[in-house]
């Protein structure tokens, strides 16, 4: 039977292309509007020493990875071992942002499972996290030497994600002037 | 007997229970309205098919709290929306802005409708001619 029109086939192929493309999209991941903007100003107490504070000024002069985590967050526990290994093997500077957590629980967790962070800010109210556009831990931000946010990873860090998305960028940023 | 049965049925039928989330007190009905409009037109980013008014997610509660504070301070709808869009992007709005990046989003349904109806008319006319 000879087809009368190629139009239905055309639309079918078009839809297949769009659906195929759709398979690799992640619409539930909200892209950050803070990329290439300066890190939000904040000042928070440190987890292990509440008398000391950490602020956005601490980002200047080096490439920083800010990891938003909490003890109640299952996926954070999943990426934790990888972070500890990364902090040990690589020379990246990890700062932690403990999000809406219990300070004692957080301290105990790190003592028990290892501490990949050079410094940890504790944001119990979660207001600073809102300034960073955090909507679901774990999230990791890459901040350059000038304190500008250059990248945000939503979800746990894994070797693949690290090798593909973060490591090349960090290498590039480390070669940029402070 | 019938009366007793009726009373029995009424007693075991649950009433609608509306779970009260924090009931915020407002200084004016204007502010209350602003709060309600904002929380119903902003998306919860955790439960992404709910607005901030409905969602039970902790982030939604935090954002409601922030919006409440700003409404109390007298900030306008635009100021509060800007505050949130700066941090979370346009995705938080249930009404995306009409600009270059969202042109396709807004116009596509109408364009598809026009294409579909045109083809239909063409096909029907063609059939009539045969």
Interface residues (C-beta under 8 A of the other chain):
Chain A: X7 X28 X30 X31 X32 X33 X34 X100 X126 X127 X130 X131 X132 X133 X135 X136
Chain B: X45 X46 X48 X58 X59 X62 X63 X66 X85 X86 X87 X88 X89 X91 X92 X119
